[in-house]
Amino acid sequence: MDISFKQVSHTYQVNSPFEYHALKSLDFDIKSGQFVAIVGHTGSGKSTLIQHLNGLLKPTSGEVVIGDYRLKADEKTANIKGLREKVGVVFQYPEHQLFEETIEKDIAFGPKNFGASDETIQARIPKILEAVNLDVALLNRSPFDLSGGQMRRVAIAGVLAMEPDVLVLDEPTAGLDPRGQQEIMDMFYKLHHEKGLTTILVTHSMEDALKYADHVIILEQGKKYLEGKPEDIFVQQARLKQVQLDVPEEIQFLMDLEKRLGMTIHYEKQSVDDLADTIKHRLGGGQ
Amino acid sequence: MTTEQVIFNNVSFRYAEDQPWVLKNVNFSIKQDEWVAILGHNGSGKSTIAKLMNGLLFPDEGEIYVHGIKVTPDTVWDVREKVGMVFQNPDNQFVGTTVRDDVAFGLENRGIDRNIMIKRIEESLLSVRMTDYLLHEPHRLSGGQKQRVAIAGVLAIQPNLIILDEATAMLDPRGRKEIMTTVNDLRRETKVNLVSITHDLNEITGADRVIVMNDGEVWLETVPRELFKQETALRQIGLDVPFTAKLANRLQTDFEFSQQPLTQKELLDQLWTFHSNK
């Protein structure tokens, strides 16, 4: 589904002493099938933005268009339930939202609420478990008996069970160890391609944004600060520094390499193996 | 007084009798003035170690000594005088309505004289560079600032040992950097023992020693520089080395580095020598 933000502003507690402008005239387009990373500091407006993607919040001015759905101030959105079925949101620490007696019931809760029949849900479950790499034998266990990483997979399975077209991920790897982080991100990346999803990843990790996204939007104090391809955005060290963001460590290294050794290597998402080979070659292969 | 601040002697622990062992025969000691990082994947037992160190849990087998005191239900209050702890979630550890009140809380609990209290609050907030926020409300601070205030609250008690139990896990990169700077400052300016618990190898470069946990057992005790060479083995236990170490390990097949580089700067320094000798 195509997503479009047109001059979207959101102000909390309008006309009160606590009035707070979280989003300010935000304008951007996301094409169906894109993998977009939204990057910004705590307080830059990322969470407010996310809540506009499935109608938990509406703009106080401007409009958000998601496929056939439109969110606009003072206008009732037609069939907002349909929108929430299409846009799956994995919130931060989603395992905190588990509540059912068994893993199976927890996964089924979402689609059931949207009116899916038991047969449909039962048919979906094995495929979803495979996607999130959970054993079918766990289905009748309590989700609270699982490790943190497994609980997160169950929570994600509950979102996938609705078969959304758009997947919104809010810091999906927070708190996981390196292996857990990579497994979860690789899983989302695979799903993105296999199911032709539109994926929106909210992250603090410049490295993940660079690795997975084909488009990056940087937010600063509720405004769009930069937008473009990750390999174009993340080389703009000075501009990123202005808003106290770092360039990803690979790119930082290549910049310093150029400064110290006068060796220019362009970043083209090459692997660390390839990078090492290039450096070896340029340095004449050492001894 | 012994120079071993913490001793784990054949410690085993499980949460219930029908549950698997979380820690199995764990042995290690931490010396005076050391900063030790405890590293491990989710569920490796590293946080259980922290909870055993200040008597939030007690071992099923073996003994733990903190500053010469054996940790038991009877000595737990003496132990907690020696051990301060900073937890993962910055929002779960505030009691005061201002930064000053919050740092004062532990001191008030111990009935410390008001004049000393004022001095200690001032000193500990200075150590974490939060003096300008004395009358701010803690919940309005950023994540990094909140954790710095939590550290100040612990410092004010003047413990021998501070445990940071994944204190950066819920922070953004800026907050993480703030905490690592604070920890490095403390390391330089005070004599307090530090134990930092993490799964992020970027955070251990300043530590004197690393204890790596895997499935409830001590997998390796080493120094950061040595650990960074163990890329393949670390990956097998769910951990990963930083980009700099990965690149260095691949370059090492052709270039003989005088030592394993810990930071990008160290790696560039080494490469520069090869470059200039060409």
Interface residues (C-beta under 8 A of the other chain):
Chain A: H41 T42 G43 S147 G148 G149 A174 G175 L176 D177 P178 R179 G180 Q182 H204 S205 M206 E207 Q244 D246 E249 E250 Q252 F253 D256 L257 R260 L261 M263 V272 D273 L275 A276 I279 K280 L283 G284 G285 G286 Q287
Chain B: G40 H41 N42 G43 Q88 S142 G143 E166 A169 M170 D172 P173 R174 G175 H199 D200 R235 G238 L239 D240 P242 F243 T244 K246 L247 R250 L251 D254 F255 E256 Q264 K265 L267 L268 L271 W272 F274 H275 K278
